[in-house]
Amino acid sequence: MTGTFQFADMLQTIADRGRRFLSLAPRDDENPVTGTTSLCKTLLSSRGEASGMALAQNILRRWQGFSQEEQRAFMLLLLQDFGPDLGRLERAIEGYQRDQGPEALLELHLAAEPRRQELIRRLNLAPDGIRTLVQMREALLKLKQDAPELAAVDADFAHLFSSWFNRGFLLLRPIDWSTPANVLEKIIRYEAVHDIGGWDELRRRLEPEDRRCFAFFHPQLSDDPLIFVEVALTRDMPSSIDSLLREDRTVLRAGEATTAVFYSISNCQAGLRGVSFGNFLIKQVVEDLRRDYPRLQTFVTLSPVPGFARWLSGELRNEVSDALPDAAREVLRQTEEPGWEEREQGADVLEAALTTAAASYFLRARDPQGRVIDPVARFHLGNGARLERINYLADRSPRAMRQARGLMVNYLYKLDEIETNHEAFAARGEVVTTPAIRRMIPADRGSRGLLPAPGASSNPHEHEKQHKAPTESAS
């Protein structure tokens, strides 16, 4: 990281040198938003490297001092005043209509680009500019909720970030107990799936030889992870998070492990939402683990189901539900009562109804865009995983009970099937799963079938007895 710091110091020196030749302090009577916008126009017309860096740094510092209302006004000005040069665009369209050659097509492409894209590129020249731009987009995503017209500005940020945070620029680094404390503190803060209660708990997740953690970093954000994954090395596929995280568990020698369990994947930078590098993270970690531990045969997740409880509550509120027949609705209403998970009477019936409702949720339910509802499912299925098992009361934490009625699922990454599974999901919307899960809602019942077919078990572990996939070689 020494080279990164030296480069940052060099940029700061250039910016400081440029500041000597510019008067950048705001006037007392200056409107902070319009004054900053005026500086943006100056930056776009600037040709000097030092003065450009100084201008970019000043603009970003002003942005950091804006109130939310000033941020909104600034983004609206970016939308209104920094779009394409319409005169140039009209001439390019006319030129392309006369001559559809490559030069005319290139000019049309250049003329159609909003000027704010070049502005964002120049702002990135400021020392630590990329960090502030990520923070700027985080604020923009919040502003966009009440000002949907800002979607055009957000598209420009997303377009540039998809290049700047390309996998080729990212560094995969292991995170362990010897990692610098400022990075470990961010791992605690950014953990989004299973809260880390403090340093002692973090140590239990990082120090034992059957635990691994990996993170992607950008060269310009060398102390701030973009995304990280926590991995447990085990002998089998887990059915509850407690079996992985409890304090008194027996530590397994890493060389004896046959299964790698991805039990938490956390995106760290809200401003990079929609910039996908999680799939690259999993594939790279699988490669590294296979190299270091040749006995590993199975790569599987233990994943949350964050959209399930909301979907289930909606189906229970509907007067008629294609997904939940009346008998199952009466059983499932118990899950909206406090303490339902502690009751022993009727637990088997409730487990069958809840896991089979989850099968309907994954295989049948869709959002208005026709997508699988659950965002975690979309991520793993889109990466070529298989929905392998539904685990009843696998996570009893308050958040999991609230979001998923305690359910967790295993997604299996069977390496010789990943491309086929990805194509099935991406091209046809097909959720690749096991026969045991698919039998819960037979095709001839459509979305109305919630109870298991005659002679078929609703036990989500049944398929382990019938299929070798979780234990056969994944190479």
C-alpha positions in Angstrom: 0.0 0.0 0.0 3.1 2.3 0.2 2.9 3.0 -3.5 -0.8 4.0 -3.2 0.0 6.5 -0.4 2.9 8.0 -2.4 0.7 8.4 -5.4 -2.0 10.1 -3.3 0.7 12.5 -1.8 1.8 13.4 -5.3 -1.7 14.2 -6.3 -2.2 16.4 -3.2 1.1 18.2 -4.0 -0.1 19.0 -7.5 -3.5 20.2 -6.3 -1.8 22.4 -3.7 0.4 23.9 -6.3 -2.6 24.7 -8.5 -4.4 26.3 -5.7 -1.8 29.0 -5.4 -2.8 30.3 -8.8 -6.5 30.3 -8.2 -8.8 32.2 -6.0 -11.2 29.5 -4.9 -12.6 30.8 -1.6 -16.4 31.5 -1.8 -17.5 35.1 -1.5 -19.6 36.0 1.5 -22.7 36.8 -0.7 -22.3 33.8 -2.9 -25.0 31.1 -3.2 -23.0 27.9 -2.3 -24.8 25.8 -4.9 -24.7 28.2 -7.9 -21.1 29.1 -6.9 -20.1 25.5 -7.0 -21.9 24.9 -10.3 -19.9 27.9 -11.7 -16.7 26.2 -10.6 -17.9 23.0 -12.4 -18.2 24.9 -15.6 -14.7 26.4 -15.1 -13.4 22.9 -14.5 -14.8 21.6 -17.7 -13.1 24.4 -19.7 -9.8 24.1 -17.8 -6.8 22.8 -19.6 -4.2 23.0 -16.8 -3.5 19.8 -14.8 -2.6 21.5 -11.5 -5.4 24.0 -11.7 -7.9 21.3 -12.7 -7.0 19.2 -9.6 -7.3 22.2 -7.4 -10.7 23.0 -8.8 -11.9 19.4 -8.5 -10.7 19.3 -4.9 -12.4 22.6 -4.0 -15.7 21.4 -5.6 -15.7 18.2 -3.7 -14.9 19.9 -0.4 -17.8 22.3 -1.0 -20.1 19.4 -1.7 -19.1 17.7 1.6 -20.3 20.8 3.4 -23.7 20.9 1.6 -27.0 20.3 3.4 -29.3 17.7 2.0 -31.4 20.4 0.3 -28.3 22.0 -1.2 -27.2 18.5 -2.4 -30.6 18.1 -4.1 -30.3 21.6 -5.8 -26.8 20.8 -7.0 -27.9 17.5 -8.5 -30.8 19.1 -10.3 -28.4 21.7 -11.7 -26.2 18.8 -13.0 -29.3 17.4 -14.6 -30.4 20.7 -16.2 -27.1 22.4 -17.1 -24.7 19.6 -17.8 -26.5 17.4 -20.3 -25.4 16.9 -23.9 -24.5 19.9 -26.1 -27.8 20.0 -28.0 -26.4 22.0 -30.9 -23.6 19.6 -31.4 -26.0 16.6 -31.0 -28.3 18.0 -33.7 -25.4 18.5 -36.1 -24.2 15.0 -35.4 -27.6 13.5 -36.1 -27.8 15.4 -39.4 -24.3 14.3 -40.3 -25.1 10.7 -39.6 -28.3 10.9 -41.7 -26.2 12.1 -44.6 -23.3 9.7 -44.1 -23.6 6.6 -41.9 -19.8 5.9 -41.9 -17.7 5.2 -38.8 -16.6 8.9 -38.3 -20.1 10.2 -38.3 -21.2 7.4 -35.9 -18.3 8.3 -33.6 -19.2 11.9 -33.6 -22.9 11.0 -32.8 -21.7 8.9 -29.9 -19.5 11.7 -28.5 -22.1 14.4 -29.0 -24.8 12.3 -27.1 -22.7 12.0 -24.0 -23.8 14.3 -21.2 -21.2 16.8 -20.2 -21.6 15.8 -16.6 -19.8 12.5 -17.4 -16.7 14.4 -18.3 -17.2 16.6 -15.2 -17.3 13.4 -13.0 -14.1 12.2 -14.7 -12.4 15.5 -13.9 -13.6 15.5 -10.3 -12.1 12.1 -9.9 -8.6 13.7 -10.5 -8.8 15.3 -7.0 -6.8 13.6 -4.3 -9.2 11.0 -2.8 -11.7 12.1 -5.4 -13.1 8.6 -6.0 -14.0 8.2 -2.3 -16.0 11.4 -2.3 -17.7 10.5 -5.6 -18.8 7.2 -4.1 -20.2 9.2 -1.2 -21.9 11.6 -3.6 -23.7 8.8 -5.4 -24.8 7.4 -2.0 -26.5 10.7 -1.4 -27.9 10.8 -4.9 -29.5 7.4 -4.5 -31.4 8.7 -1.5 -32.4 11.9 -3.3 -33.6 9.9 -6.3 -36.4 8.4 -4.2 -38.2 11.8 -4.0 -36.8 13.1 -7.3 -37.0 10.3 -9.9 -35.9 12.7 -12.6 -32.4 12.4 -11.1 -32.2 8.9 -12.6 -30.4 10.3 -15.6 -27.6 11.7 -13.3 -27.4 8.4 -11.5 -27.1 6.6 -14.8 -24.0 8.6 -15.5 -22.4 7.8 -12.2 -23.2 4.1 -12.6 -21.8 4.0 -16.1 -18.5 5.5 -15.0 -18.3 3.4 -11.8 -18.8 0.2 -13.8 -15.5 1.0 -15.6 -13.6 2.3 -12.6 -14.5 -0.6 -10.4 -14.0 -3.2 -13.1 -12.8 -6.6 -11.8 -9.4 -6.0 -13.5 -8.7 -3.1 -11.1 -9.8 -4.8 -7.9 -7.5 -6.5 -5.4 -8.6 -9.6 -3.5 -7.1 -9.7 -0.1 -7.5 -12.1 2.8 -8.8 -10.6 6.0 -7.4 -12.2 9.2 -6.6 -11.2 12.7 -3.3 -9.6 11.6 -5.1 -7.2 9.2 -4.7 -3.5 10.2 -7.2 -2.5 12.9 -8.7 0.3 10.8 -9.8 -2.3 8.2 -11.0 -4.7 10.9 -13.1 -2.0 12.4 -14.8 -1.5 9.1 -15.5 -5.2 8.8 -17.4 -5.0 12.1 -19.3 -1.9 10.9 -20.1 -3.1 7.4 -21.3 -6.6 8.3 -24.8 -6.7 6.9 -26.0 -10.3 7.5 -24.9 -11.5 11.0 -24.0 -8.6 13.3 -20.6 -8.7 14.9 -20.9 -7.8 18.5 -17.4 -6.6 19.0 -13.7 -7.5 18.8 -14.0 -10.8 20.6 -16.7 -12.0 18.2 -14.7 -10.8 15.2 -11.7 -12.7 16.4 -13.8 -15.9 16.6 -14.7 -15.4 12.9 -11.2 -14.7 11.7 -8.6 -16.4 13.9 -9.6 -20.1 13.9 -8.0 -22.2 11.2 -11.4 -23.3 9.9 -12.5 -19.7 9.2 -11.6 -17.5 6.3 -12.6 -14.0 5.1 -11.8 -12.3 1.8 -12.4 -8.8 0.6 -12.2 -6.8 -2.7 -10.3 -3.5 -2.5 -9.9 -0.7 -5.1 -6.3 0.7 -5.4 -7.6 4.2 -4.5 -9.6 2.9 -1.5 -6.9 0.6 -0.1 -8.1 0.8 3.5 -11.8 0.5 2.7 -13.3 -2.8 1.5 -15.9 -2.8 -1.3 -17.3 -6.2 -0.5 -16.3 -9.1 1.7 -17.3 -12.7 2.3 -17.0 -14.8 5.4 -16.3 -18.5 4.9 -16.6 -21.5 7.2 -14.7 -24.7 6.4 -16.8 -27.7 7.5 -17.4 -31.4 6.9 -21.0 -31.0 5.7 -23.6 -28.5 4.6 -24.9 -26.5 7.6 -28.6 -26.2 8.4 -28.4 -23.3 10.9 -26.2 -20.3 11.5 -25.8 -21.2 15.2 -23.8 -24.3 14.2 -21.2 -22.0 12.6 -21.1 -19.1 15.0 -21.7 -20.4 18.5 -18.9 -19.7 20.8 -18.4 -23.3 22.1 -18.1 -25.0 18.7 -15.3 -27.4 18.0 -12.7 -26.0 15.7 -12.0 -28.2 12.7 -8.6 -28.6 11.2 -8.7 -26.8 7.9 -7.1 -29.8 6.1 -9.9 -32.1 7.1 -12.7 -29.9 5.7 -14.6 -31.0 2.6 -17.1 -28.1 2.4 -16.6 -24.4 2.1 -19.7 -22.4 3.4 -20.2 -18.8 2.3 -22.3 -17.6 5.2 -22.1 -13.9 4.9 -21.5 -11.6 1.9 -21.6 -7.9 2.7 -21.5 -4.9 0.3 -19.7 -2.1 2.1 -20.3 1.0 -0.1 -23.9 2.1 -0.6 -22.7 4.4 -3.4 -21.7 1.4 -5.5 -25.1 -0.2 -5.4 -25.8 -1.9 -8.8 -22.1 -2.2 -9.6 -21.7 -6.0 -9.5 -18.5 -7.5 -8.3 -20.0 -10.1 -5.9 -20.0 -12.8 -8.5 -16.3 -12.2 -9.2 -15.6 -12.4 -5.5 -17.2 -15.8 -5.1 -15.5 -17.3 -8.2 -12.1 -15.9 -7.1 -12.5 -17.2 -3.5 -13.5 -20.6 -4.8 -10.3 -20.8 -6.9 -8.1 -19.7 -4.0 -9.7 -22.2 -1.6 -9.4 -25.1 -4.1 -5.8 -24.3 -4.5 -5.0 -24.2 -0.8 -7.3 -27.1 0.3 -7.5 -29.8 -2.4 -9.9 -31.9 -0.2 -12.7 -29.3 -0.6 -15.5 -30.9 -2.6 -18.5 -28.8 -2.0 -19.0 -25.0 -2.2 -22.3 -23.9 -0.7 -23.9 -20.9 1.0 -26.0 -20.5 4.1 -28.1 -17.5 3.0 -30.8 -15.2 4.4 -34.2 -14.9 2.8 -34.9 -11.2 3.4 -38.0 -10.8 1.3 -39.9 -13.9 2.5 -41.8 -12.5 5.6 -43.0 -9.4 3.7 -44.3 -11.7 0.8 -45.9 -14.1 3.3 -47.7 -11.4 5.2 -49.1 -10.0 2.0 -50.4 -13.4 0.9 -52.0 -13.8 4.3 -53.7 -10.4 4.1 -55.2 -11.2 0.7 -58.7 -12.5 0.7 -57.7 -15.2 -1.8 -54.2 -16.4 -2.4 -53.1 -18.6 -5.3 -49.9 -19.4 -3.3 -51.5 -20.3 0.0 -54.6 -22.5 0.2 -57.0 -21.9 3.1 -55.7 -24.8 5.3 -52.1 -23.6 5.1 -53.2 -19.9 5.7 -54.6 -20.8 9.1 -51.4 -22.6 10.1 -49.1 -19.9 8.8 -51.0 -17.1 10.6 -49.4 -18.5 13.8 -46.1 -17.1 12.5 -47.4 -13.5 13.0 -47.9 -14.1 16.7 -45.0 -13.4 19.2 -43.1 -16.5 20.4 -44.6 -18.9 17.8 -41.2 -20.4 17.2 -41.0 -21.7 20.8 -44.2 -23.8 20.6 -43.8 -27.5 20.4 -47.4 -28.5 19.7 -48.0 -28.6 16.0 -44.4 -27.8 15.2 -44.2 -30.5 12.5 -47.3 -29.1 10.7 -46.0 -25.6 10.9 -42.6 -26.6 9.6 -44.1 -28.3 6.6 -46.4 -25.4 5.8 -43.6 -22.8 6.2 -41.0 -24.5 4.2 -43.5 -25.4 1.4 -44.6 -21.8 1.3 -41.0 -20.8 0.9 -40.7 -23.2 -2.0 -43.7 -21.4 -3.6 -42.0 -18.1 -2.9 -38.8 -19.1 -4.7 -40.3 -21.1 -7.6 -43.6 -19.3 -8.3 -43.7 -15.8 -6.8 -42.5 -12.9 -9.0 -42.2 -9.1 -8.6 -44.0 -6.7 -11.0 -40.9 -6.9 -13.3 -41.3 -10.7 -13.5 -38.2 -11.4 -11.4 -37.7 -13.7 -8.5 -38.7 -11.6 -5.5 -35.8 -12.3 -3.1 -32.7 -10.2 -3.9 -30.3 -12.8 -2.4 -31.9 -15.5 -4.5 -31.5 -13.4 -7.6 -27.8 -12.9 -6.8 -26.9 -16.5 -6.3 -29.2 -18.0 -9.0 -27.9 -15.4 -11.4 -24.4 -16.5 -10.6 -25.3 -20.1 -11.5 -26.0 -21.6 -8.1 -28.7 -24.2 -7.4 -31.4 -23.7 -4.7 -30.3 -26.7 -2.6 -32.2 -26.7 0.7 -34.7 -24.7 2.8 -33.8 -24.7 6.5 -36.5 -24.2 9.1 -35.7 -21.9 12.0 -32.1 -21.7 10.9 -31.6 -18.2 12.3 -33.5 -17.1 15.4 -32.1 -13.6 15.6 -34.6 -10.8 15.8 -33.7 -9.6 12.3 -34.1 -13.0 10.7 -37.3 -13.7 12.5 -38.7 -10.4 11.3 -37.5 -10.7 7.7 -37.7 -14.4 7.0 -39.6 -16.1 9.8 -36.2 -17.6 10.7 -35.7 -19.4 7.4 -32.3 -19.7 5.7 -31.4 -21.5 2.5 -28.4 -23.3 1.0 -27.3 -22.4 -2.5 -25.0 -25.0 -4.0 -22.2 -23.9 -6.4 -21.6 -27.1 -8.3 -18.8 -25.9 -10.6 -19.5 -28.1 -13.6 -23.1 -26.9 -13.7 -22.7 -23.1 -13.0 -22.8 -22.0 -16.6 -25.9 -24.2 -17.4 -27.7 -23.0 -14.3 -26.9 -19.3 -15.0 -28.2 -19.6 -18.6 -31.4 -21.3 -17.3 -32.0 -18.4 -14.9 -30.9 -15.5 -17.1 -32.5 -16.7 -20.3 -35.7 -18.4 -19.1 -36.1 -17.2 -15.5 -35.8 -20.9 -14.4 -34.9 -21.5 -10.7 -32.7 -24.6 -10.7 -33.4 -26.6 -7.6 -33.6 -30.2 -6.2 -36.4 -32.7 -6.8 -37.3 -32.5 -3.1 -38.0 -28.8 -3.2 -39.8 -29.0 -6.6 -42.1 -31.8 -5.3 -43.5 -29.4 -2.7 -45.4 -27.6 -5.5 -45.9 -30.0 -8.4 -46.3 -28.5 -11.8 -49.8 -29.9 -12.2 -51.0 -27.9 -9.2 -49.7 -24.6 -10.5 -49.1 -21.9 -7.9 -52.1 -23.2 -5.8 -50.3 -26.3 -4.5 -48.8 -25.6 -1.0 -49.0 -29.0 0.7 -46.7 -31.8 -0.2 -47.8 -34.3 -2.8 -49.1 -37.6 -1.6 -46.2 -39.8 -0.5 -43.7 -36.9 -0.8 -42.0 -35.6 2.3 -42.0 -32.0 3.2 -38.8 -32.5 5.1 -36.2 -30.1 3.5 -33.4 -32.5 4.3 -34.9 -35.4 2.5 -32.9 -34.9 -0.7 -29.6 -35.4 1.1 -30.5 -39.1 1.3 -31.4 -39.3 -2.4 -28.8 -37.2 -4.2 -25.0 -37.2 -4.0 -24.5 -33.6 -5.1 -23.6 -32.1 -1.8 -20.8 -34.7 -1.2 -19.5 -35.5 -4.7 -16.5 -33.8 -6.2 -17.3 -30.2 -7.4 -14.2 -30.0 -9.5 
